[in-house]
Amino acid sequence: MSNQDKTTLGQVNSNRIRGTFFSRHHIDLPLLFGLFVALCFSLFVLYSASGQELDMLLRQCTRTFAAFVLMILVAQIPPQYYAKVSIYLYIIGLILLILVELFGDISKGAQRWLNLGIIRIQPSEIFKVVMPLTVATFLSKSSIPPRFINTVFAFGIVLVPTALILMQPDLGTATLVAVAGFIAIFIAGLSWWWIITGAVVGAGALPIMWNFVLHDYQKQRIFTLLDPSSDPLGAGYHIIQSKIAIGSGGLYGKGWLQGSQSQLEFLPEPHTDFIFAVLSEETGLVGFLILMSLYCFIIGRCILITLNAKDNFEKILCGSFTFTFMFYIFVNIGMVSGILPVVGVPLPLISYGGTAMITLTICFGMIMSIQTHKKGSIFRQD
């Protein structure tokens, strides 16, 4: 055997070993790589956005490590087991939301947290995972596309916790939870009749929501969106500063740690909700394209896993997680850019914080589980 043949054989064996290791531990290597690079990029941006605060960076590193460990643990469990416990998670989540309404801690005018003594939890965050999981489980047990009665029931599954979250009030989280559920229903084969009817009913309900559902500060956010210059030193100040930061970045940006809007504290919450403005100001269009490339890689891999899923449950669940992730990106960039109201949605995988990252990594862990567990199914495969 020639030296070239030995080298080729060695490379093949090495690839097999790596493939066997990751598949045996139910890790999807391309998805893991994309997430790892995105989170490393987030630390680069966060160091500047936090005002070079090392303690915050170290806390985020610790949270990132814990999130990765949790994601890998979630990936070890076959998808059918998540389906079996989905209804119990849904019921527990509803009970927690009711307890928040009755006994929850009030902070900044909102009642969203439940104090359990040892820890404080925000039960509404649970439904970012539980909602698509429960809808996917329910719809996958019958024919796809779902029958009329099943569609009505699925909408009920979505609307009950959404209403409870709106009562806190938390319009941002309620919107994200509702969208996650509706995306799952749409992927299951929602007919255009439902979509058109829903659009008409939604348009007709806007006056009711404006007068009886939205609070004054939420209405003010909409007024600010339409004309931020009407109150440049008040309600419109933050969005004006954000747009200045994004526009001043140009092609290459002002340079890392050199952003005037972020470093001189003109931006609100530069390390969380408005971190995209920091990124745009300091790295410009180039940094934006790098971020979008990372997002496209992750989304593309998730879509490929969705297309290769073995049954309806896995297709609906994986697809709903993927498109909900895309919706988070759109909402954050939209609100920071001034084309959507400010609703307090962090930039996925980039913003500082633990709860949002834990939620996302659980979703990605389930997607890895769908990719790496190919045997057995308890659902229809229409």
N, C-alpha and C positions, 0 to 999 in steps of 0.2 A: 504493500500500500504506500502510495506516495505521500510526501509531507503535506501536500495540498489537500489530499483526501482525508488525512488524519485531522487537519485543521477544520475542514468542513464537518466531519463527523463529530468533533468536539463541540463545535458551535451548536449543532442539532441537539446533542445530548444536553448541553447547558440550557437551551431553550425549553427542552422537555422538562428538565428539573424545575426551572422557574415556573413553568406553566402548571406542573403538578403541585408545587408548593402553594401557589395562590388559589388554584381551584380547590385543593383539598381543604383550605381554610376559608373557602367561600368569599374570596376577595376578587372583585373585578379590577384588574390592574389598570386598564385605561382610565376608568372612572376615578380610581384612587389617585392616579397621577394627576389628573385634571384638578381634583379637589385640593390636593397637596400644593400644587403650584399656585392656585387661586388664593389659598390661605397664606402662603408665603408672601404673595404680592400684597395681601391685605395688611400684613405686619409692616411692610415697607411704607404704605400709605398712612397707617395708623400712627406710626412714630411721629410723623410730621403733624398729623391732624390733632394729636393729643398734646402738642406743644413740647415735644421731645420728653415726655414723661415716661421714664423707664418702668416705674411701678405698674402703670397701666399696660404697658407692653408685655411685661412679665405675666400679669394676670391674664391677658389675652392668650399668651402662649400656653399657660396652664389649662385654660378653657379649651383651646384648640386641641391639645393633647388628649384631654378627657373626652372631647367630642369624637375624636378619631377612634379611641378605644371603644366608646359606646357604639359607634357605627359598625365596627368590626364584630362586636358582640351581637348586635341586631342582625347582621348578615348571616350569622350561624344558624338562625332559626328558619325552618322552611316556611314559605308563604302561607301554606294551608293552616298553620297554627295561628298565625295572625288573624286569619279569617274566622277561625273558631272562637277567638276571644273578642272579636270586634264589637259584638252587641253588648258584652259586659263592660268594655271600656266606654262605650257610648253611654250606657246607663250611669256608670260611675261619674262620667263627665257631667251629665245633666244634674246629678245630685250635688256635685260640687258647685255648679253654677247657681243652683237654688240656694245653697248655703252661703255663697258670696252675696246674693241678694238680701239674705236675712241677717248674716253676721259678719260680712266682709269688712275689711279695713278701708277707710275712706282716705284718699290721698289726692290732692289737687282737684277736688270736686268730683272725683270718680271713685266708684266702689268696685274694684277689680281684683283685689287680693284677698286671700284667705289665710289667716294666721293659724298654723297647726301647732304652734308652740316651738317646735324645733326649727321649722322653716316656714317661710311665706311663699305660697304658690299662686300663680295666675291661671286658674282652670281654663280660661278661654284659649290659652295657647295649646292645650291638649287637643282641641278640635281641629287644629291645622293638620294633624296627623290622623286623628280618629274619624273625622268627617269623610274624607275620600275612602278610607278603609271600610267604614260601615256601608256607604253607598255601593261601593264595588262588590262587597260581599252579598248584599241584598239583591242587586240586579243580576249578579252572575248565577244565581240559583234558578233562574228561569230563562226563557228564550231571549235572545238578543237580535234585533232591538226590543226593548221592553214593551209589554202591553200597557194599555192606558191606565189600568188600576195600579200597576207596579210603578209607573211613572209618577202618578199622584202621590203614592206612598213615599217614593224616594224624595219628592219635593218636601213632604212633611218632615222627613228625617233631617233635611237641611234647615228648614225654617224654624223649627222649635229651638235649637240652641242658638241660632242666629238672633232670634227675638230676645232671648235671655241675655245675650252679650250686648245687644243694643240698649238694654235697660240699665247697664252699668254706669254711664254710657261709654261705649267704646266702638265708635263707628268704623275705625280703621280695621280692627281685628274682626269685627262682624262682617265687614266686606270681604276680607281675605278668607274667612271660614266659609261664607256663602259661595264665593267664587270656586273654592276647592271642591265643594259638593256639586255645584252646577257643572263644572268641567267633567266630573266623573259621570254625571247623567248624560252630558253631551257626547262623550266618548262611547258610551254604551249604545248610542244610536238614536238620540233625541230627534224626532221628526221636525221638519220646518214648520209644521202647523203649531207645534208647541212654542217654537222660537218666535214666530210672528205674533202669536197670541200673548206671549209673555212680554214682548216689546210694547204691544198696545196697552196691556194692563199696567205695565210699569210706567209708561208715559202718563196714563190717566191717574196713577197714584202719586205722582210728583207733588201736586198741590197739597194732598193730605200729609205726605211726609214733611213738606216744608212747614206746615202749620202745626202739626201735632207730634212729629217724631224728632226732627232736628232741634238741637238746642241753639241758643243764641250764638255761642262761640263757634259752632259748626256752620251756621249761616254766615258769620263774619268771614270764615275761611273761604267760602264761595265768593263773597263780595271782593275779597282781597285777590282771589284768582282772576276775576274779571277785570279789575282795575287796581293793581297794587299801588299805583302812584296817587290814588285818592287819599292815602294815609301813609306817606313815605317814612314818617318817623314813628309810626305806631304799628298797626297790623300788617302793613305792606313792607316794613323795613327788612325783615329777614329774607323774603323772597327776592327783593331788589338786590340785596347784597349777594345773594347766591347767584343770581343771573350775571352780576358784574364779575364775580369770580370765574364762572364758567366761560364767559365771553373774553376775559382778559388773558386766558391761557394761550390762545392762539394755536399755532401748529405744534410747537415743542414745549410750551409752558414756560413759566418763570424760573423753574428749577426747584429741585427738592429742597424743602425747608425755606423756600424763598417766597411763598405766596403771601401777599400783603393782606388779603381779606381773611385768611385763616390764621396767620401768625399774629396779626394785630387784633384778633378776636372780634372781627366784624360779623363772622358767621355764627349762627346759633347751633349748638350741638355738632361741632365740626367732626367729632369722632364717631358719631352715630348716624342720625338721619341725614345730615348734610355732608357726609364724607365724600360723596361724588363731586361736590363743588370743589373740595380741596384737591382731589385727584385731577380734575380738569384744569384748575388754575396752575398747578405746579408741573404737570406733565403734558398738558395740552391735548391736542387731537391724537398724538402718538400714544399717550397713556390710555386714552379712551379706547383706541383700537386694540391695544393689548388686552384691556379688560374685556372688551366684547369678544375677542378671539378666545379667551379662556372660557367665557360663558358659552359661546357657540360650541366649543369642544365638549364641554360637560353636557349640554343639552343634546347635541348630536349623538353622543354615546347613549344617553338615556332613551332617546327616540329609537335607536337601533335595538336596545334591549326590549323596548315595548313591542316592536315589530316581531321580535323573535320569541316573545312570551308564549307559553304553551297552552294557556286557556284564557277565557274571557275575564276572569277575575284578575289575573296578572296583567293583562293588557289594560284594563280599565284603571287599576291601581297605579301601575307604573306611568301610564299616560297622564293621569290626573296629577301625580306628583311633579312630573316634568313640566306640564303647562302651568301649574300653579307657581312653580319656581320662576318661569318666564314672566308670569304676571307680577310677582314681587319685584323683579328687576324693572319692569315697565313702570310700575307705580312709583317706586323710589326715584328713578331718573326723571319721570314726568313731573313729580311734585317739586323736586329741586330745580328743575328747568322752568317751572312756572306754567306748565300746561295742565296740571292737575292740582286739586286742593291739597294742602299739607295735612296728611293723616297719620303721620308718625310711623311710617314703615321703613325699617332699616334696609340698607343695600345688602342683599344676600352674600354671605361669605366674606364681606369686606368690612362692614360696620362693627364697631366694638359692642360686645354684649355676649351673654351666655345663653339666655333662653332661646333666642332666635337661632343660634348656631346649633344648640342641642336638637331643636325641632327639625332643622334641615338635615342634620347628620342621621337622625333616625329615619327620615324619608329616604336618604341615599343608601342607608344600610338595608332597608327593605328592597330597594331596587337591585342592590347587589345580591340579595337573597334570591330574588326572582331570576337573575341571570345565572346563578351558580347552582341552584337546586332545580334540576330538570326532571326529576323522577316523581311520579305520582301526582294526582290531581283529584279534587273533590268537586270540580265545577264543570259546567258544560263547555264544549269547545266548538260552538257554532261557526 
